[in-house]
Amino acid sequence: MTKGGWPTQMLNLVVATRRYRAEADMNFKDHFSKQAADYATFRPGYPHELFVYLGSIAPSRQLAWDCGTGNGQAAVGLASVFDRVVATDASEKQIANAQPHERVEYRVAPAENSGIDSRTLDLITVAQALHWFDLDRFYAEAQRVLRPDGVLAASAYNLLHIEPTIDEVVNRYYYEVVGPFWPPERKLVEQFADLLFPFQEIDPPEFEMTAQWNLDHLLGYLSTWSSTQRFIAARGIDPLEQIIDGLRGVWGDPEQTRNVTWPLVVRVGTNQTAAGSNAPIKS
């Protein structure tokens, strides 16, 4: 069916995008829109095994929400397991650079007001984004939209591992060069295992992210850090210049690819607050 020449599904998506964009603009701390294209290029991907595991513990595999989707890395991974994925981000530029997939519906919307109908979701994922949210409001939203026994899975990764001499340079960059420019929320990533999580927790298996990168890709990844961009905005110079010679010295041939790993901290819990009928209700 169409309305005014628009397919109904597309019209609904446009209306939803306009509806939630205003609130996103008012409340969103936007640290990534400026480098959205680089974010899509240089950020590591999530292991397929994570999505298979989440599909195995969700009450069904009909509908998942990837909240704070960024460029859609986790959303596309979910789409390999779930029938349908709604992926939201408060950054319009991130959504514009998201990876298209036939099972993924992208929307511009804040985490705390998704516009998703109540008690409809089997799973919510939050990949490297929970620390940016208003946690009380987001958790209330998650409890509203999840089905009874629906699952919330939040993950975070911190410093990468390549080899000790390279790690030492990257760690110095993280703590000393751009350390003062990390937003306060970054502390929540470092303390992710202890973050407030008002769901019935499940102890998940261990997961890690892996990549094969050359030196240019590593530098591109470091350039996407919010602290790097805040340093540039404050001082007008690129902080990577302070470590690039050191990295070249320990990396060797810049075209050589090396194995890069990030241990994932994964918090998984079931929704125990939704009582009564399992039937979807309108928000």
Contacts in CASP RR format, 6 or more apart in sequence:
PFRMAT RR
TARGET T0000
AUTHOR 0000-0000-0000
METHOD contacts of the structure
MODEL  1
MTKGGWPTQMLNLVVATRRYRAEADMNFKDHFSKQAADYATFRPGYPHEL
FVYLGSIAPSRQLAWDCGTGNGQAAVGLASVFDRVVATDASEKQIANAQP
HERVEYRVAPAENSGIDSRTLDLITVAQALHWFDLDRFYAEAQRVLRPDG
VLAASAYNLLHIEPTIDEVVNRYYYEVVGPFWPPERKLVEQFADLLFPFQ
EIDPPEFEMTAQWNLDHLLGYLSTWSSTQRFIAARGIDPLEQIIDGLRGV
WGDPEQTRNVTWPLVVRVGTNQTAAGSNAPIKS
1 7 0 8 1.000
1 8 0 8 1.000
2 8 0 8 1.000
3 11 0 8 1.000
6 14 0 8 1.000
13 105 0 8 1.000
13 107 0 8 1.000
16 107 0 8 1.000
16 109 0 8 1.000
16 115 0 8 1.000
17 107 0 8 1.000
17 108 0 8 1.000
17 109 0 8 1.000
19 115 0 8 1.000
20 88 0 8 1.000
20 107 0 8 1.000
20 108 0 8 1.000
20 109 0 8 1.000
20 110 0 8 1.000
20 113 0 8 1.000
20 114 0 8 1.000
20 115 0 8 1.000
21 92 0 8 1.000
21 108 0 8 1.000
21 109 0 8 1.000
23 110 0 8 1.000
23 113 0 8 1.000
24 90 0 8 1.000
24 91 0 8 1.000
24 92 0 8 1.000
24 108 0 8 1.000
24 109 0 8 1.000
24 110 0 8 1.000
25 90 0 8 1.000
27 90 0 8 1.000
27 110 0 8 1.000
27 112 0 8 1.000
27 134 0 8 1.000
28 90 0 8 1.000
28 91 0 8 1.000
28 110 0 8 1.000
29 132 0 8 1.000
29 183 0 8 1.000
29 185 0 8 1.000
30 90 0 8 1.000
30 91 0 8 1.000
31 132 0 8 1.000
31 183 0 8 1.000
31 226 0 8 1.000
31 229 0 8 1.000
31 230 0 8 1.000
32 39 0 8 1.000
32 70 0 8 1.000
32 91 0 8 1.000
32 94 0 8 1.000
32 224 0 8 1.000
32 226 0 8 1.000
33 91 0 8 1.000
33 92 0 8 1.000
33 93 0 8 1.000
33 94 0 8 1.000
34 93 0 8 1.000
34 229 0 8 1.000
35 223 0 8 1.000
35 224 0 8 1.000
35 229 0 8 1.000
36 70 0 8 1.000
36 71 0 8 1.000
36 91 0 8 1.000
36 93 0 8 1.000
36 94 0 8 1.000
36 96 0 8 1.000
36 97 0 8 1.000
37 97 0 8 1.000
38 220 0 8 1.000
38 223 0 8 1.000
38 224 0 8 1.000
39 70 0 8 1.000
39 71 0 8 1.000
39 94 0 8 1.000
39 97 0 8 1.000
39 224 0 8 1.000
40 71 0 8 1.000
40 97 0 8 1.000
40 98 0 8 1.000
40 99 0 8 1.000
41 220 0 8 1.000
42 217 0 8 1.000
42 220 0 8 1.000
42 221 0 8 1.000
42 223 0 8 1.000
42 224 0 8 1.000
43 71 0 8 1.000
43 73 0 8 1.000
43 221 0 8 1.000
43 224 0 8 1.000
44 157 0 8 1.000
44 209 0 8 1.000
44 210 0 8 1.000
44 211 0 8 1.000
44 221 0 8 1.000
44 260 0 8 1.000
44 262 0 8 1.000
45 73 0 8 1.000
45 209 0 8 1.000
45 211 0 8 1.000
46 73 0 8 1.000
46 74 0 8 1.000
46 77 0 8 1.000
46 127 0 8 1.000
46 155 0 8 1.000
46 209 0 8 1.000
46 264 0 8 1.000
47 207 0 8 1.000
47 208 0 8 1.000
47 209 0 8 1.000
47 210 0 8 1.000
47 264 0 8 1.000
48 77 0 8 1.000
48 80 0 8 1.000
49 207 0 8 1.000
50 155 0 8 1.000
50 207 0 8 1.000
50 264 0 8 1.000
50 266 0 8 1.000
51 74 0 8 1.000
51 77 0 8 1.000
51 78 0 8 1.000
51 80 0 8 1.000
51 81 0 8 1.000
52 81 0 8 1.000
53 204 0 8 1.000
53 205 0 8 1.000
53 207 0 8 1.000
54 78 0 8 1.000
54 81 0 8 1.000
54 123 0 8 1.000
54 125 0 8 1.000
54 151 0 8 1.000
54 153 0 8 1.000
54 268 0 8 1.000
55 61 0 8 1.000
55 81 0 8 1.000
55 82 0 8 1.000
55 123 0 8 1.000
57 151 0 8 1.000
57 202 0 8 1.000
57 268 0 8 1.000
58 64 0 8 1.000
58 82 0 8 1.000
58 122 0 8 1.000
58 123 0 8 1.000
58 150 0 8 1.000
58 151 0 8 1.000
59 122 0 8 1.000
59 147 0 8 1.000
59 149 0 8 1.000
59 150 0 8 1.000
59 151 0 8 1.000
60 122 0 8 1.000
61 81 0 8 1.000
61 82 0 8 1.000
61 83 0 8 1.000
61 122 0 8 1.000
62 82 0 8 1.000
62 83 0 8 1.000
62 84 0 8 1.000
62 122 0 8 1.000
63 82 0 8 1.000
63 83 0 8 1.000
63 84 0 8 1.000
63 85 0 8 1.000
63 86 0 8 1.000
63 120 0 8 1.000
63 121 0 8 1.000
63 122 0 8 1.000
63 123 0 8 1.000
64 78 0 8 1.000
64 82 0 8 1.000
64 84 0 8 1.000
64 85 0 8 1.000
64 86 0 8 1.000
64 121 0 8 1.000
64 122 0 8 1.000
64 123 0 8 1.000
64 124 0 8 1.000
64 125 0 8 1.000
65 85 0 8 1.000
65 86 0 8 1.000
65 87 0 8 1.000
65 88 0 8 1.000
65 114 0 8 1.000
65 116 0 8 1.000
65 121 0 8 1.000
65 123 0 8 1.000
65 124 0 8 1.000
65 125 0 8 1.000
65 145 0 8 1.000
66 72 0 8 1.000
66 74 0 8 1.000
66 75 0 8 1.000
66 78 0 8 1.000
66 85 0 8 1.000
66 86 0 8 1.000
66 87 0 8 1.000
66 88 0 8 1.000
66 104 0 8 1.000
66 124 0 8 1.000
66 125 0 8 1.000
66 126 0 8 1.000
66 127 0 8 1.000
67 88 0 8 1.000
67 111 0 8 1.000
67 114 0 8 1.000
67 124 0 8 1.000
67 125 0 8 1.000
67 126 0 8 1.000
67 129 0 8 1.000
67 138 0 8 1.000
67 142 0 8 1.000
68 87 0 8 1.000
68 88 0 8 1.000
68 89 0 8 1.000
68 90 0 8 1.000
68 111 0 8 1.000
68 126 0 8 1.000
68 127 0 8 1.000
68 129 0 8 1.000
68 132 0 8 1.000
69 75 0 8 1.000
69 87 0 8 1.000
69 88 0 8 1.000
69 89 0 8 1.000
69 94 0 8 1.000
69 95 0 8 1.000
69 98 0 8 1.000
69 106 0 8 1.000
69 127 0 8 1.000
70 89 0 8 1.000
70 91 0 8 1.000
70 94 0 8 1.000
70 95 0 8 1.000
70 98 0 8 1.000
70 129 0 8 1.000
71 94 0 8 1.000
71 97 0 8 1.000
71 98 0 8 1.000
71 99 0 8 1.000
72 87 0 8 1.000
72 98 0 8 1.000
72 99 0 8 1.000
72 104 0 8 1.000
72 106 0 8 1.000
73 99 0 8 1.000
73 127 0 8 1.000
74 125 0 8 1.000
74 127 0 8 1.000
75 85 0 8 1.000
75 87 0 8 1.000
75 98 0 8 1.000
75 99 0 8 1.000
75 101 0 8 1.000
75 104 0 8 1.000
75 106 0 8 1.000
76 99 0 8 1.000
76 101 0 8 1.000
76 104 0 8 1.000
78 85 0 8 1.000
78 104 0 8 1.000
78 123 0 8 1.000
78 125 0 8 1.000
79 85 0 8 1.000
79 101 0 8 1.000
79 102 0 8 1.000
79 103 0 8 1.000
79 104 0 8 1.000
82 103 0 8 1.000
82 122 0 8 1.000
82 123 0 8 1.000
83 103 0 8 1.000
84 103 0 8 1.000
84 105 0 8 1.000
85 101 0 8 1.000
85 103 0 8 1.000
85 104 0 8 1.000
85 105 0 8 1.000
86 104 0 8 1.000
86 105 0 8 1.000
86 107 0 8 1.000
86 114 0 8 1.000
86 116 0 8 1.000
87 98 0 8 1.000
87 104 0 8 1.000
87 105 0 8 1.000
87 106 0 8 1.000
87 107 0 8 1.000
88 106 0 8 1.000
88 107 0 8 1.000
88 108 0 8 1.000
88 109 0 8 1.000
88 110 0 8 1.000
88 111 0 8 1.000
88 114 0 8 1.000
89 95 0 8 1.000
89 98 0 8 1.000
89 106 0 8 1.000
89 108 0 8 1.000
89 109 0 8 1.000
90 108 0 8 1.000
90 109 0 8 1.000
90 110 0 8 1.000
90 111 0 8 1.000
91 108 0 8 1.000
92 108 0 8 1.000
95 106 0 8 1.000
95 107 0 8 1.000
95 108 0 8 1.000
98 104 0 8 1.000
98 106 0 8 1.000
109 115 0 8 1.000
111 126 0 8 1.000
111 129 0 8 1.000
111 132 0 8 1.000
111 133 0 8 1.000
111 134 0 8 1.000
111 138 0 8 1.000
111 141 0 8 1.000
112 133 0 8 1.000
112 134 0 8 1.000
112 137 0 8 1.000
112 138 0 8 1.000
112 140 0 8 1.000
112 141 0 8 1.000
113 137 0 8 1.000
113 141 0 8 1.000
114 141 0 8 1.000
114 145 0 8 1.000
115 283 0 8 1.000
116 145 0 8 1.000
116 283 0 8 1.000
117 145 0 8 1.000
117 280 0 8 1.000
117 281 0 8 1.000
117 282 0 8 1.000
117 283 0 8 1.000
118 144 0 8 1.000
118 145 0 8 1.000
118 280 0 8 1.000
118 281 0 8 1.000
118 282 0 8 1.000
118 283 0 8 1.000
119 144 0 8 1.000
119 145 0 8 1.000
119 146 0 8 1.000
119 147 0 8 1.000
119 148 0 8 1.000
119 274 0 8 1.000
119 278 0 8 1.000
119 279 0 8 1.000
119 280 0 8 1.000
119 281 0 8 1.000
120 145 0 8 1.000
120 147 0 8 1.000
120 280 0 8 1.000
121 145 0 8 1.000
121 146 0 8 1.000
121 147 0 8 1.000
121 150 0 8 1.000
122 147 0 8 1.000
122 150 0 8 1.000
122 151 0 8 1.000
123 150 0 8 1.000
123 151 0 8 1.000
123 152 0 8 1.000
123 153 0 8 1.000
124 142 0 8 1.000
124 145 0 8 1.000
124 146 0 8 1.000
124 151 0 8 1.000
124 152 0 8 1.000
124 153 0 8 1.000
125 153 0 8 1.000
125 154 0 8 1.000
125 155 0 8 1.000
126 133 0 8 1.000
126 152 0 8 1.000
126 153 0 8 1.000
126 154 0 8 1.000
126 155 0 8 1.000
127 154 0 8 1.000
127 155 0 8 1.000
128 155 0 8 1.000
128 156 0 8 1.000
128 157 0 8 1.000
128 189 0 8 1.000
130 138 0 8 1.000
130 154 0 8 1.000
130 156 0 8 1.000
130 188 0 8 1.000
130 192 0 8 1.000
130 195 0 8 1.000
131 156 0 8 1.000
131 185 0 8 1.000
131 186 0 8 1.000
131 188 0 8 1.000
131 189 0 8 1.000
131 192 0 8 1.000
131 195 0 8 1.000
132 185 0 8 1.000
135 195 0 8 1.000
135 196 0 8 1.000
139 198 0 8 1.000
142 152 0 8 1.000
142 271 0 8 1.000
143 271 0 8 1.000
143 273 0 8 1.000
143 274 0 8 1.000
144 283 0 8 1.000
145 283 0 8 1.000
146 152 0 8 1.000
146 271 0 8 1.000
146 274 0 8 1.000
147 271 0 8 1.000
147 274 0 8 1.000
147 278 0 8 1.000
148 271 0 8 1.000
148 274 0 8 1.000
148 275 0 8 1.000
148 276 0 8 1.000
148 278 0 8 1.000
149 270 0 8 1.000
149 271 0 8 1.000
149 272 0 8 1.000
150 270 0 8 1.000
150 271 0 8 1.000
151 202 0 8 1.000
151 268 0 8 1.000
151 269 0 8 1.000
151 270 0 8 1.000
151 271 0 8 1.000
152 199 0 8 1.000
152 268 0 8 1.000
152 269 0 8 1.000
152 270 0 8 1.000
152 271 0 8 1.000
153 204 0 8 1.000
153 266 0 8 1.000
153 267 0 8 1.000
153 268 0 8 1.000
153 269 0 8 1.000
154 192 0 8 1.000
154 197 0 8 1.000
154 266 0 8 1.000
154 267 0 8 1.000
154 268 0 8 1.000
155 207 0 8 1.000
155 264 0 8 1.000
155 265 0 8 1.000
155 266 0 8 1.000
155 267 0 8 1.000
156 189 0 8 1.000
156 192 0 8 1.000
156 264 0 8 1.000
156 265 0 8 1.000
157 189 0 8 1.000
157 209 0 8 1.000
157 262 0 8 1.000
157 263 0 8 1.000
157 264 0 8 1.000
157 265 0 8 1.000
158 189 0 8 1.000
158 190 0 8 1.000
158 192 0 8 1.000
158 262 0 8 1.000
158 265 0 8 1.000
159 167 0 8 1.000
159 170 0 8 1.000
159 171 0 8 1.000
159 174 0 8 1.000
159 262 0 8 1.000
160 167 0 8 1.000
160 170 0 8 1.000
160 260 0 8 1.000
160 261 0 8 1.000
160 262 0 8 1.000
161 167 0 8 1.000
161 260 0 8 1.000
161 261 0 8 1.000
161 262 0 8 1.000
161 263 0 8 1.000
162 170 0 8 1.000
162 218 0 8 1.000
162 258 0 8 1.000
162 259 0 8 1.000
162 260 0 8 1.000
162 261 0 8 1.000
163 258 0 8 1.000
165 250 0 8 1.000
166 247 0 8 1.000
166 250 0 8 1.000
166 251 0 8 1.000
166 258 0 8 1.000
168 250 0 8 1.000
169 243 0 8 1.000
169 246 0 8 1.000
169 247 0 8 1.000
169 250 0 8 1.000
170 218 0 8 1.000
170 222 0 8 1.000
170 243 0 8 1.000
170 247 0 8 1.000
172 243 0 8 1.000
173 222 0 8 1.000
173 239 0 8 1.000
173 240 0 8 1.000
173 242 0 8 1.000
173 243 0 8 1.000
174 227 0 8 1.000
177 231 0 8 1.000
177 239 0 8 1.000
177 242 0 8 1.000
177 243 0 8 1.000
178 225 0 8 1.000
178 227 0 8 1.000
178 228 0 8 1.000
178 230 0 8 1.000
178 231 0 8 1.000
178 239 0 8 1.000
179 227 0 8 1.000
181 227 0 8 1.000
181 228 0 8 1.000
181 230 0 8 1.000
181 231 0 8 1.000
181 234 0 8 1.000
182 226 0 8 1.000
182 227 0 8 1.000
182 230 0 8 1.000
183 226 0 8 1.000
183 227 0 8 1.000
183 230 0 8 1.000
186 226 0 8 1.000
186 227 0 8 1.000
188 195 0 8 1.000
192 265 0 8 1.000
192 267 0 8 1.000
193 265 0 8 1.000
193 267 0 8 1.000
195 267 0 8 1.000
197 267 0 8 1.000
197 269 0 8 1.000
199 269 0 8 1.000
199 270 0 8 1.000
199 271 0 8 1.000
199 272 0 8 1.000
200 269 0 8 1.000
200 270 0 8 1.000
200 271 0 8 1.000
200 272 0 8 1.000
201 267 0 8 1.000
201 268 0 8 1.000
201 269 0 8 1.000
202 268 0 8 1.000
202 269 0 8 1.000
202 270 0 8 1.000
203 268 0 8 1.000
204 266 0 8 1.000
204 268 0 8 1.000
206 263 0 8 1.000
206 264 0 8 1.000
207 264 0 8 1.000
207 266 0 8 1.000
208 261 0 8 1.000
208 262 0 8 1.000
208 263 0 8 1.000
208 264 0 8 1.000
209 261 0 8 1.000
209 262 0 8 1.000
209 264 0 8 1.000
210 259 0 8 1.000
210 260 0 8 1.000
210 261 0 8 1.000
210 262 0 8 1.000
211 217 0 8 1.000
211 259 0 8 1.000
211 260 0 8 1.000
212 257 0 8 1.000
212 258 0 8 1.000
212 259 0 8 1.000
212 260 0 8 1.000
213 221 0 8 1.000
213 257 0 8 1.000
213 258 0 8 1.000
213 260 0 8 1.000
214 254 0 8 1.000
214 255 0 8 1.000
214 256 0 8 1.000
214 257 0 8 1.000
214 258 0 8 1.000
215 247 0 8 1.000
215 248 0 8 1.000
215 251 0 8 1.000
215 252 0 8 1.000
215 254 0 8 1.000
215 255 0 8 1.000
215 256 0 8 1.000
216 254 0 8 1.000
218 247 0 8 1.000
218 251 0 8 1.000
218 260 0 8 1.000
219 240 0 8 1.000
219 244 0 8 1.000
219 247 0 8 1.000
222 228 0 8 1.000
222 240 0 8 1.000
223 229 0 8 1.000
223 238 0 8 1.000
223 240 0 8 1.000
228 238 0 8 1.000
228 239 0 8 1.000
228 240 0 8 1.000
231 239 0 8 1.000
232 238 0 8 1.000
232 239 0 8 1.000
248 254 0 8 1.000
251 258 0 8 1.000
END
